[in-house]
Amino acid sequence: MSATNTLLIEALSFAYGDKKALNNVSFAIRPGECMVLLGPNGAGKSTLFSLITRLYDTRQGRIELCGFDIKKHTRHALAKLGVVFQQTTLDMDLTVLQNLRYHTALHGLGRSVANQRIQQELERLNMYERRHEKVRQLNGGHRRRVEIARSLLHKPALLLLDEPTVGLDVPSRHALVEYVHQLVCEEQLSVLWASHLIDEIYPEDHVIVLHKGQIRAKGSVADVLALTQTSQIKDAFTKLTEAA
Ligand SMILES: Nc1ncnc2c1ncn2[C@@H]1O[C@H](COP(=O)(O)OP(=O)(O)OP(=O)(O)O)[C@@H](O)[C@H]1O
């Protein structure tokens, strides 16, 4: 058990047949840490997320969430996890409230606690007034807000975000990035954020550069800049992914 880390990944490898998608990946995320996962297409980001969410079984290596091994203590481990996938997973024909109630029921929250949590999360995102609207009526930015609210209802310790700003306009993108960083700072939430967008990184974030299934660099923004002798993360990223 290593409960000082919210997420611990040790010597994780995964292959699709002969095709190696992750090769000996190890890293940890502590409470209140936002880890941005940068990688070009095919780097292995989705594979990593599929292993953390147990969509795929871990055969080589180990994943722990808040000290719970996800293979041995799956239920306890997954209870600590909130996820926002790249593609929306909301039911368009249900209202905001119905979508969120479905999630609280899956997590076994009683009705009054569920109502309280739903109100709290929607209010924080200025969406409570719209709870009776069908998701289909909402624009992309508002749908994302509902997904973020949903992912937090059961108070996870780790939030996994798989390119959540794709398809959003610039103001919605900035608002979402800002909101997540606020949660990290104020609530000690841990975040693993897969992104192609280097301008979404804050100076206090941690960064992993994944390329062809291997970690090329990891650490604070300052660490990665020092390692690559660059002054901007976009140059560090280019150097790390071109040289390989
Ligand atoms: N179902 C699959 N069968 C075979 N190979 C796969 C499969 N899924 C992914 N791969 C391969 O595994 C490697 C890692 O893919 P993965 O989708 O995890 O990368 P990614 O970083 O998420 O890419 P993207 O940014 O394009 O989504 C790639 O070489 C990809 O072609």
The ligand as a Tripos MOL2 file, in Angstrom:
@<TRIPOS>MOLECULE
LIG
   31    33     1     0     0
SMALL
NO_CHARGES

@<TRIPOS>ATOM
      1 N1         -7.3860   -1.9170  -30.7240 N.pl3     1 LIG1
      2 C1         -6.1400   -1.7930  -31.1670 C.ar      1 LIG1
      3 N2         -5.5600   -2.7700  -31.9050 N.ar      1 LIG1
      4 C2         -4.2870   -2.6610  -32.3360 C.ar      1 LIG1
      5 N3         -3.4910   -1.5980  -32.1030 N.ar      1 LIG1
      6 C3         -4.0180   -0.5910  -31.3840 C.ar      1 LIG1
      7 C4         -5.3590   -0.6150  -30.8870 C.ar      1 LIG1
      8 N4         -5.5930    0.5120  -30.1990 N.ar      1 LIG1
      9 C5         -4.4520    1.2270  -30.2880 C.ar      1 LIG1
     10 N5         -3.5060    0.5700  -30.9830 N.ar      1 LIG1
     11 C6         -2.1290    1.0100  -31.2400 C.3       1 LIG1
     12 O1         -1.5020    1.2190  -29.9900 O.3       1 LIG1
     13 C7         -0.7070    2.3940  -30.0080 C.3       1 LIG1
     14 C8         -1.1850    3.3440  -28.9250 C.3       1 LIG1
     15 O2         -2.4940    3.7980  -29.2670 O.3       1 LIG1
     16 P1         -3.3630    4.7520  -28.3280 P.3       1 LIG1
     17 O3         -4.7180    4.8580  -28.9520 O.co2     1 LIG1
     18 O4         -3.2730    4.2980  -26.9350 O.co2     1 LIG1
     19 O5         -2.5900    6.1500  -28.4980 O.3       1 LIG1
     20 P2         -3.0790    7.6350  -28.1770 P.3       1 LIG1
     21 O6         -1.9070    8.3180  -27.5600 O.co2     1 LIG1
     22 O7         -4.3290    7.6020  -27.3930 O.co2     1 LIG1
     23 O8         -3.3650    8.2240  -29.6190 O.3       1 LIG1
     24 P3         -4.4370    9.3630  -30.0480 P.3       1 LIG1
     25 O9         -3.8880   10.6590  -29.5280 O.co2     1 LIG1
     26 O10        -4.3760    9.2710  -31.5130 O.co2     1 LIG1
     27 O11        -5.7630    8.9870  -29.4720 O.co2     1 LIG1
     28 C9         -0.8160    2.9600  -31.4220 C.3       1 LIG1
     29 O12         0.2980    2.5220  -32.1480 O.3       1 LIG1
     30 C10        -2.0960    2.3710  -31.9460 C.3       1 LIG1
     31 O13        -2.0280    2.1950  -33.3470 O.3       1 LIG1
@<TRIPOS>BOND
     1     1     2 1
     2     2     3 ar
     3     2     7 ar
     4     3     4 ar
     5     4     5 ar
     6     5     6 ar
     7     6     7 ar
     8     6    10 ar
     9     7     8 ar
    10     8     9 ar
    11     9    10 ar
    12    10    11 1
    13    11    12 1
    14    11    30 1
    15    12    13 1
    16    13    14 1
    17    13    28 1
    18    14    15 1
    19    15    16 1
    20    16    17 2
    21    16    18 1
    22    16    19 1
    23    19    20 1
    24    20    21 2
    25    20    22 1
    26    20    23 1
    27    23    24 1
    28    24    25 2
    29    24    26 1
    30    24    27 1
    31    28    29 1
    32    28    30 1
    33    30    31 1
@<TRIPOS>SUBSTRUCTURE
     1 LIG1         1 GROUP 0 **** ****
